[in-house]
Amino acid sequence: LLLPPPPQLVMVSRVLGVVGKWDARREDSASAAAAELGSQLAAVAGGGSGGELLRRGWAVLDGALGRLAEDFAAEAEGLEAKCLLTRHSFEFAGEDGCRHAYEHEGRSFADLDCERIRAEVRVAAPVLAAFAERHAYTFARRLATALPELALATEPGSVQVKLQLTRGVHGCAPCHYDTSDSAASRQATFLIYLNKGWSTDFGGELQLIPFLEGAKNLEPSFDRAVLFLSDRVLHRSLPPRGLGLEHPRWLLTVWIDGLAVDRAAPGGQWGPLLQRLLAPALYAEEYDQALRESLPPGDAQKALLAAQASEARSLEEDEELAEMIGDLRKIFAERALVRLASCCSPWLGDPVNDVSSVAVGATAAPGEDRSRPAGRRSAQSRSRSRSRRSQRS
């Protein structure tokens, strides 16, 4: 009885002591908050073909979690204080032909879903761990019920949760889609910002770039939730500025798989697969600028810029795709003119609702279907035959 307890017993006692703080009342409260959040976002997004999410690809809700956001933020700060975050890292092909590893000093994370969470993270952040294990699924089920068009999956393993922290000059992310070769079933992305005291002049906005539409910058204000379609909304985070360089930018991300990935939206002319295929060429300048801002000068930046430019160039050198890219650039320019005119002339209507018919009508002949150009292979077969040539950061 006087001997010290074995280390295994000490660890079990610590786990039980921390988990015990997550009592039944808080469990019920968190579950209710997740269900309510799903309902609120579904109401904002709107069901049916006229819904905001389905129409433009994204929706925003402020004050999403209330007290639960405070708990999340406190645990996030605790994880950083205990050095339990992992540096964002990737590999790239150097000029010597070898693979090299790179760790990003301005980006770190903690995986929270059951398959990947570390034991010490679960102990240090029981509220976040419980959300990832149970309440994120409650949220996904409520969203799936309200938006059946998305065919969201809610079985175990279909929801992934990650806590992310960015800070400093290069504390931002380059242009990317959340649906990719390594996440082919990803349908919806849900973000909630946990950085307290964020000011408008700090920068660090989330930039959404819906296909052929103007970019939308969203301030990462505390307890703001953003929901968007993973397979069709190009996005990046802008670099912080001023006092924002030293301010932590916390982001809780929930990815939800679905069965409607790459399914064209009602009335949509360009499917998500085609959008992702052509984006590196259509938005080449945006890709280049975002990558330069998200990585310091060096071998990693140089290698990724070269791979990115090579991908865009290969698209431009394909005769069929080059013609399509040229047509889309004309449409994009015309839509930009319509948006500019609508700012000066309110009676032109809402550009989000009206610009599509105006811009496409100006470039397509009567009865012409831009979604399947005559004599061209389908974008889906072309995309599947094209291998990815770089490891994105």
C-alpha angles and dihedrals in degrees: 000000000000094000116102114255117260117263092250091059091048091053092048090050091051092050093049091047093054096040089050089066088063093076129182094263093056089044092056091044093052092047091051091047092052092049092047091048090053091051094047094049091046089053091050093044092046126212126251130042092302095055119126095236094047093042101050103009102246145059135190132213124183124206089024104160107016112189092007089063089057090054091048092050093049092051092046091055089047092054091054092047090053092047092241096136121101122225115244107249140173142169127246137184111251129209088261090064093247129117115251131193123229129193118200113223093198099051130059137157150181122221109225108178117104096254095056111021115119118233093239091052091051090053095046096044109033094157093053091043092052091048092052094044100045119354097053086061090050088054092047093050093051091048092047092052093050095043106037090163089076094056090214118195119231104175121115112291095023094099123063124190128194134173113215134191127193127182139159138028095318096032095127140087129248126237112293147140119238091222108076144143089282093045103034095154097051109126110161134028121203120191130185123184119223102179110121122211096021112165128206092241092056092082115204094128123170106244116206117195110191112196112282091350132107119275117261119212116205121193112233094233120169116280093006114145124204124190122189141160109266097208099053112026115087110205146166138175118248119232118263120248139197113355088354089077090076097035117097116240109208122195130181110201128195119187119194123197121221146179096235097066111144092007109142115247117245107280091006117144102193118049121223093250091056091046093054092045095053101034097089089059099034092049098030094137093049092048091049096048094045093051092049090051095047097050131045117238111278144092095308094052092044093051095047093046090052092048091047093050091047091054092050091046093052089055092049091049092055104093097212095044092044090058091050092048090051091052092049092050089056091050091048091052092049092049089051089055090050091051090049092049092048090056089058097036112043092184090070087078136229109332091208090061103030108030096080097065093040096050098040092045089057093057107030124073117236109286094008115139111214093186094073111026112206117262095011128120116245115270089230095060091042093049094049091051093050113085120212111254102196143042106240120223 
